Amino acid sequence: MCICIIAVLATVLLNRFAFYKEMAEKAAMESMVRIIKTGLQIRLAELIVTNRQGEAAALEVDDPTQWLDARPANYGGVYGEPLKR
């Protein structure tokens, strides 16, 4: 009987761990999106202030992490580029 209770509690605990891990990953991703969005807005403002609005179209193909002070620790690089080691 005691083993059954421990097994049920362990199952519930593992389920909660998975849920909180997913929520933490979601929060980290949403934070990174906000940071990249802010970087884009700052870069676009720099182009407008320096009267170079024509260069704004190039932002569509640029790597958005280059606008950040530091790239994320888990950043794997631009899709399609060979891995740098």
C-alpha positions in Angstrom: 0.0 0.0 0.0 2.8 2.4 0.9 4.6 1.7 -2.4 1.4 2.6 -4.3 1.1 5.9 -2.6 4.8 6.7 -3.2 4.4 5.7 -6.9 1.4 8.0 -7.3 3.1 10.9 -5.6 6.2 10.4 -7.7 4.1 10.4 -10.9 2.4 13.6 -9.9 5.7 15.2 -9.0 7.3 14.2 -12.3 4.3 15.6 -14.1 4.6 18.9 -12.3 8.4 19.1 -13.1 7.6 18.6 -16.8 5.0 21.4 -16.6 7.3 23.8 -14.8 10.1 23.0 -17.2 7.9 23.8 -20.2 6.7 27.0 -18.6 10.3 28.1 -17.9 11.3 27.3 -21.6 8.3 29.3 -22.8 9.2 32.3 -20.6 12.8 32.2 -21.8 11.7 32.1 -25.5 9.2 34.9 -25.0 11.9 37.0 -23.3 14.3 36.4 -26.2 11.6 37.4 -28.7 11.0 40.7 -26.8 14.8 41.4 -26.6 15.2 40.7 -30.4 12.2 42.9 -31.1 13.7 45.7 -29.1 17.0 45.3 -30.9 15.2 45.6 -34.2 13.4 48.7 -33.2 16.6 50.3 -32.0 18.4 49.4 -35.2 15.6 50.8 -37.3 15.6 54.0 -35.2 19.3 54.3 -35.9 18.7 54.1 -39.6 16.0 56.7 -39.5 18.0 59.1 -37.4 21.0 58.8 -39.7 18.7 59.2 -42.8 19.4 55.7 -44.1 15.9 54.4 -44.4 16.8 52.7 -47.7 18.9 50.2 -45.7 15.9 49.1 -43.7 14.9 46.4 -46.2 18.2 44.6 -45.5 17.1 44.1 -41.9 14.7 41.4 -43.2 17.6 39.1 -44.1 20.0 40.0 -41.4 20.7 37.7 -38.4 18.7 39.4 -35.6 21.1 38.2 -32.9 23.8 40.6 -34.3 21.7 43.5 -32.9 22.1 42.2 -29.4 25.0 43.0 -27.0 25.6 39.3 -26.4 24.2 36.3 -28.3 22.2 33.8 -26.3 24.2 30.9 -24.8 22.1 28.4 -26.8 22.3 30.2 -30.1 23.2 27.7 -32.9 23.8 30.1 -35.7 22.0 31.0 -38.9 20.0 28.2 -40.4 21.8 26.7 -43.4 25.3 28.0 -42.4 27.9 25.4 -41.5 28.6 25.1 -37.8 31.5 27.1 -36.4 33.7 25.1 -34.0 
